[in-house]
Amino acid sequence: MATSELPDSRTEDDGSAVLRVMSYNVRSLRDDEDALARIIRACAPDVVFVQEAPRFFRWRKHAARLAAKSELFVLGGGAPAAGPLLLCSLRATVERTEDVLLPLTPGLHRRGLATAVVRFGTARVGLISCHLSLRKDERYAQAGMVLDRVAALGTPYTLVAGDLNERPGGPAFTRLTGRLRDGWEAAPWGGEYTSIPADPHQRIDAILATPGVEFLGCGVPPHLDPADLLAATDHLPVLAAVRVPATG
């Protein structure tokens, strides 16, 4: 696997945008928030697809504090999306956001999607942060709902990222990759496994994209502070550089 640096964010001469996007399960900020923010800043993302953002008392304050420490801004999600959250840099021009609650299965956690449509220059892209169920049948159904939401966004290109709670080859993961490209499979970079930080042995977090989005590298960043990774949360971050074509 490659360990060279990912490309920096930029706009190409043809109007396409190179973006750095990150997916990270932050475990409701129950761990070392400063370590978490240092990791995010070190990755210099344009967008962060967050899972398990704070959902209860003063959740907006907690989300805003994480964004400020990470030198980013809250785009959407949080409690109204049952945990998924989107953070972005000032490079993004926001067209719209929508928080989507998925059907509730009695006895299980409510799940949802944080979605947005943004522009980076003339490149227009949809964003979906998701955290799928621990239960196999519900997870498979939710994967279909994610794909339905990709179609509903009406954007030429879309990025989907999150904690899928399933390894590649599982039914839900396979359902998603039947329509979306898996960043690690397309352009592996850094580390593969995202859980758990003390003993990475499985890939249950992923960054996916619709056809036409070019992955320039995707994986767990190799040069982050190991102590911060252990202190920040119970997942490892996934970072990708993608090229999104201009859309006028």
N, C-alpha and C positions, 0 to 999 in steps of 0.2 A: 504494500500500500504506500502511497505517496505521503511524504511528510513535509513537502515544501509549503511555503506560505500560500494561503488563498489570495486571490486578487482583491485589491481594495475596491471600494465602491467608486463607481464612475459612470459617466454618460459617454457612450461611444459616438464616433463621428456620424454613424448612420441613425442616431437617435435611440438606439437600444440602451437599456440600463443594466449595469452590473450591480447586483444587490448582494449584501451579506445578510443572511437570514438565520435565525437561531430558534431552536425549540428547547424548552426547559421546564421540567416539572419542579416547582419550587416548594412543594409540601406545605402550603399555607403559611410560608414564612416562619415556620416553627423552629428553624435552625439559626445559623449565623447569617443574618441579613447583610452585614457588611462584606462578608466573604462572597456571598451571592452577587452583590453589586460589582465587586472587583472582577469576578469572572465575566459578567456581562460586558463591562467596560473593556476588558482585555480582548474580547471578541469583536468589538466595534461593529455591532449589527445595525442595519437599517430598520429591521423589524425583528421583534422577539415574540414568538408564539409561546405563551405561558400556559401551563396547566397547574391546577390546584392553587390558584390565586386565592387570597382571603375572600370569604363569602359572607361573613357574619358581622359582628359589631365593628363599626367604623371601617368597613372594608375599603371604602373609597380613599380614606386617609392612608391606609396601609399600601394600597396600590400606587397612590401618588408618591409616597415616600420612596418606594422601590424604584419607580421611574426616575425620580430626581437623583437618587444615589447612582443610578445607572446612566445618567445623562441622556435620558429619553423622556418620552411623554406617553400618557395613557391614550390609546386609540379607541379601545372599546372592550367590552366583556366584563369579567369579574362576577359579582353576585348575580346579575341578570342573566348570565350565561352559565350559571351553576359551576363556575370555577375557571374555565378558559378565559384568557385575557390576551390582548394585543398591545404591545408597546411599539413605538416607532420613533424615528429621528425626525428632525425638522426637514429632512430631505423629502419626505412624503407630502404630497398634496392630497388631502382626504376628500373623496367624493361622497361616500356614505358609509355608515356602519349599521349593523343589525345584530342583536343578541338573540339567539334562538334556543328555546328550551325543547329538548327531545321528550318523547313520551315517558312518563314515569311508570316503572315497574314496582308494584308494592313490595316493600321490604328492601329495595335497593336504592342506592344513591341516585338523585336526580342528575342527569347529564345534559349538557348543552354545547352550543357552538358560539364562539366569538368570531364574527365575520366583518369584513370591510372591503371596500373597493377604493384603491388609491392609485395615484399616478406618481411616477418618478420621471420627470420630464415628459416625454411623449409616450412613455411605456405605461400602459394601464393594466393593472393586475388585481385579481381578487385574492383575498386572504381568509383562511379558515383555521382557527385553532381549535383542536378537539382533544378530548380525553375519553376514550371508549371504556365500556363496562368491563368489570371483572368476570361477568358471566358470559359464557361462550355464545349462547343463542341471542342474547340481547346485544352483544358486541357485534355480531354479524349483521343484525338488523340496523344498528347504528351506522355501520360502514356504508350501507345502502343509503341512509339518510344524508350522510356526508356527501356522497356522490350526487344525490338529488339537489343538495344545496350548491354544489359546484355548478350544476346546470342552471340553477335559478339565479345565480349572481349575474349571468349575462355578460361575462368578461371574456375576452379572447384568450387570456392566460390566467391561471389560478395556482396559488401555492397552498397546500394543505400540510399542516404539521401538528404533531402532538404525541401524546402517550397513548399508544394503541393497545397496551396491555396484552400484546400478543407478538409472538416471534414471526419472522418471515416464513411463509409456507402455511400458516394458519388460515382458517377460512375467511376471517375478516380482513386480514392483511392481504390475502390473495384477491379478495373482492375489490379492495381499493386499487391494487396494482394492476388489475385488469383494465383500468381506465386511466390510471395515473402512473407516472414514472417514479421509481424509488431512487432518491438521490444517492444512497450508498451503493446501490447496484450500478447506477449510471456512471458515477465518478468517485470511487472510494478514495478517501483521504483521511489521515489521522487514524483514530481508533474506531472499531465497529461497535463494541458492546456498551450499552448505556445503563445497565443495572447489574449490580449495585456498585457505588463508588469504591467500596473497600475490596470488592471482588467482582469486577466486571465479567459477566459470563453469558449475557443475553442481550439481544437488541430488541427492545420493545418500544423505542421512540424513533420517530422517522420524520423526514421532510420529503414530501411528495409534490409532484407538479404535473400539470396538464401538458400534452404534447406541444412542442414549440418552445418551451422553456428549456434552456441549455444548462445543465449542471456542470460547473467548473471544478467542483470538489465538494465532498460532503462526508462528515463524520465527526467523531469526538475530537476536539482540538488537542493536539499533542503537547503543547507547550504551556499549559496552564499550571498554576501552583497546586501541587498535590494536596497540600494542607487545606487550601481553600475548597477544593473539590470535595474533600471529606467533610468539611464543616458546613458547607452551604445547604445541602439537601440530600435526599436519598436517590437521586438520579444523576447521571452525567449529561452535560449539554450536547446537543447536536448543532453543528454550524455548517452552513453551506454558502457557497458563492454561486449565484445563478445569473444567467443573462436573459433578460426579458426583452423581446423585440419591440420596436416602436410601433405604436398603434395609431398615431396621428392625433 
